[in-house]
Amino acid sequence: MKINWKQKLTSRKFWAAVTGFVTAIMVAFGANDLTIEQVASVISASAVLIAYIIGEGMVDAARAGSQTKGEDEQNEH
């Protein structure tokens, strides 16, 4: 089974699960509240950035593909 990393990394559910897991581990090891909040914030900010970068990359790839397709059709006529 192949994992679709683009889909996973842009999923809010995935990032919520990662944040929840890391937070629970930190609580289990006795991290203080401020540290837990900071780590959760960093994970959330990273998730937004990663989703944006992947999303823009997909949009750019689709745009480039449609431009290439249009050029190919013009060359056929």
trRosetta pair geometry for C-beta under 8 A, 3 or more apart (Angstrom, degrees):
i j d omega theta_ij theta_ji phi_ij phi_ji
3 8 6.5 0 170 -27 104 141
4 7 4.1 31 114 20 116 117
4 8 6.4 149 91 -18 65 87
5 8 5.4 -55 -141 40 37 112
5 9 5.8 29 164 -15 72 111
6 9 6.3 -61 -141 41 23 103
6 10 6.3 4 163 -3 60 115
6 54 5.6 167 -145 -171 81 130
6 58 7.1 109 -170 -69 136 122
7 10 6.4 -72 -146 46 24 99
7 11 6.3 39 154 -44 63 109
8 11 5.7 -54 -153 14 29 120
8 14 5.1 122 -173 -102 69 161
9 14 7.1 -87 -88 93 20 152
9 50 5.3 -98 173 145 109 124
9 51 6.8 -171 136 -81 74 62
9 54 5.8 125 98 -32 118 159
10 50 7.5 -140 -80 119 57 86
10 51 4.5 111 -129 -129 68 85
10 54 5.3 -124 -64 84 110 135
10 55 6.2 120 -124 -58 132 90
11 14 3.9 85 81 0 110 108
11 15 6.9 173 94 -6 63 81
12 15 5.9 -59 -150 42 36 106
12 16 6.1 39 152 -22 69 106
12 47 7.7 95 -118 157 53 134
13 16 5.6 -53 -144 36 31 112
13 17 6.4 32 154 -20 64 105
14 17 5.8 -58 -154 35 29 111
14 18 6.5 28 150 -18 65 105
15 18 5.4 -47 -143 35 37 113
15 19 6.2 38 155 -18 66 104
15 43 6.9 160 -168 152 91 95
15 44 7.0 106 159 -113 124 52
15 47 3.7 63 -128 -126 148 149
15 51 8.0 -66 -35 -43 143 121
16 19 5.8 -54 -147 39 30 111
16 20 6.2 31 154 -19 64 109
17 20 5.7 -55 -144 39 29 112
17 21 6.2 31 157 -20 64 108
18 21 5.8 -56 -147 36 28 111
18 22 6.2 22 159 -14 65 109
18 43 6.1 -162 115 -171 109 131
18 47 7.6 165 57 -77 132 123
19 22 6.1 -58 -144 40 27 106
19 23 6.0 28 158 -20 64 112
19 40 5.3 73 -159 -139 106 83
19 43 4.9 164 -92 103 85 141
19 44 6.4 36 -90 -61 140 82
19 47 7.9 -59 -46 -29 112 144
20 23 5.8 -57 -143 38 26 112
20 24 6.2 26 159 -19 64 108
21 24 5.9 -58 -149 36 27 109
21 25 6.5 25 154 -17 63 107
22 25 5.7 -55 -149 36 32 111
22 26 6.3 32 153 -20 65 107
22 39 6.2 -135 139 141 126 124
22 40 7.4 172 88 -85 113 66
22 43 6.3 166 43 -62 152 154
23 26 5.8 -57 -149 36 30 111
23 27 6.4 31 153 -19 65 105
23 36 5.7 76 -137 -166 80 106
23 39 7.4 170 -85 90 66 113
23 40 5.7 30 -78 -78 112 113
24 27 5.7 -52 -148 35 32 112
24 28 6.3 35 153 -22 64 106
25 28 5.6 -54 -150 35 32 114
25 29 6.5 14 156 -5 65 109
26 29 6.0 -65 -146 46 30 99
26 31 3.9 -40 179 26 94 139
26 35 6.9 -157 -172 112 134 103
26 36 5.0 161 110 -102 141 91
26 39 6.4 160 -64 50 157 154
27 30 7.7 49 -179 -67 31 22
27 31 6.8 -71 -72 44 30 89
27 36 6.8 44 -62 -103 76 144
31 35 4.6 -111 176 87 109 128
31 36 5.4 133 106 -57 118 88
31 39 7.9 0 151 1 160 139
32 35 5.1 91 61 10 76 105
32 36 7.2 -144 98 -6 38 91
33 36 5.6 -58 -148 37 33 112
33 37 6.3 32 156 -19 68 106
34 37 5.8 -55 -149 37 30 111
34 38 6.3 30 154 -19 65 107
35 38 5.7 -55 -147 36 31 112
35 39 6.3 28 156 -16 66 106
36 39 6.0 -56 -147 37 29 108
36 40 6.3 28 155 -17 64 109
37 40 5.8 -56 -145 39 29 111
37 41 6.2 32 155 -21 64 108
38 41 5.7 -55 -149 35 29 113
38 42 6.5 29 154 -19 64 104
39 42 5.7 -52 -148 35 33 111
39 43 6.4 33 154 -18 65 105
40 43 5.8 -53 -148 37 31 111
40 44 6.3 31 154 -18 65 108
41 44 5.7 -56 -145 38 30 110
41 45 6.2 28 157 -17 66 108
42 45 5.8 -55 -143 39 29 109
42 46 6.2 31 156 -20 64 108
43 46 5.8 -57 -148 38 28 112
43 47 6.3 33 153 -24 63 106
44 47 5.6 -52 -149 31 31 114
44 48 6.7 31 154 -18 63 102
45 48 5.9 -52 -152 33 33 110
45 49 6.5 30 152 -15 65 108
46 49 5.7 -59 -148 40 32 110
46 50 6.0 30 156 -18 68 109
47 50 5.9 -55 -142 39 28 109
47 51 6.2 27 159 -17 64 109
48 51 6.0 -58 -147 39 26 109
48 52 6.3 27 156 -20 63 109
49 52 5.8 -57 -148 36 29 111
49 53 6.3 26 157 -18 65 107
50 53 5.9 -55 -146 37 30 109
50 54 6.3 22 159 -12 65 109
51 54 6.1 -59 -144 42 28 106
51 55 5.9 30 158 -21 65 113
52 55 5.7 -58 -143 39 26 112
52 56 6.2 23 161 -15 64 108
53 56 6.1 -57 -146 39 26 107
53 57 6.3 28 154 -21 62 109
54 57 5.5 -56 -149 36 31 115
54 58 6.4 32 154 -20 65 104
55 58 5.8 -55 -150 34 31 110
55 59 6.5 29 152 -17 65 105
56 59 5.6 -52 -146 37 35 112
56 60 6.2 36 154 -19 67 106
57 60 5.7 -53 -145 38 30 111
57 61 6.2 31 155 -20 64 107
58 61 5.7 -53 -145 36 30 112
58 62 6.4 30 155 -18 64 105
59 62 5.8 -55 -149 37 30 110
59 63 6.3 31 153 -19 65 107
60 63 5.6 -54 -146 37 31 112
60 64 6.2 30 156 -18 65 106
61 64 5.8 -53 -145 38 30 109
61 65 6.2 32 154 -20 63 108
62 65 5.6 -55 -147 37 31 113
62 66 6.3 28 156 -18 65 105
63 66 6.0 -56 -147 36 29 107
63 67 6.4 28 154 -18 64 107
64 67 5.8 -55 -148 37 31 111
64 68 6.3 32 154 -19 65 106
65 68 5.8 -54 -146 37 31 110
65 69 6.3 32 154 -20 64 107
66 69 5.5 -50 -145 36 33 114
66 70 6.4 37 154 -21 64 105
67 70 5.7 -53 -149 35 31 113
67 71 6.5 31 152 -18 64 105
68 71 5.7 -55 -149 36 32 111
68 72 6.4 35 152 -21 65 105
69 72 5.7 -52 -148 34 31 113
69 73 6.5 30 154 -18 64 104
70 73 5.8 -54 -149 35 31 110
70 74 6.5 30 153 -18 64 106
71 74 5.7 -55 -149 36 33 111
71 75 6.4 33 153 -20 65 106
72 75 5.8 -56 -150 35 31 112
72 76 6.7 35 152 -26 63 103
73 76 5.7 -51 -152 27 35 114
73 77 7.1 26 155 -16 63 104
74 77 6.2 -61 -155 32 35 106
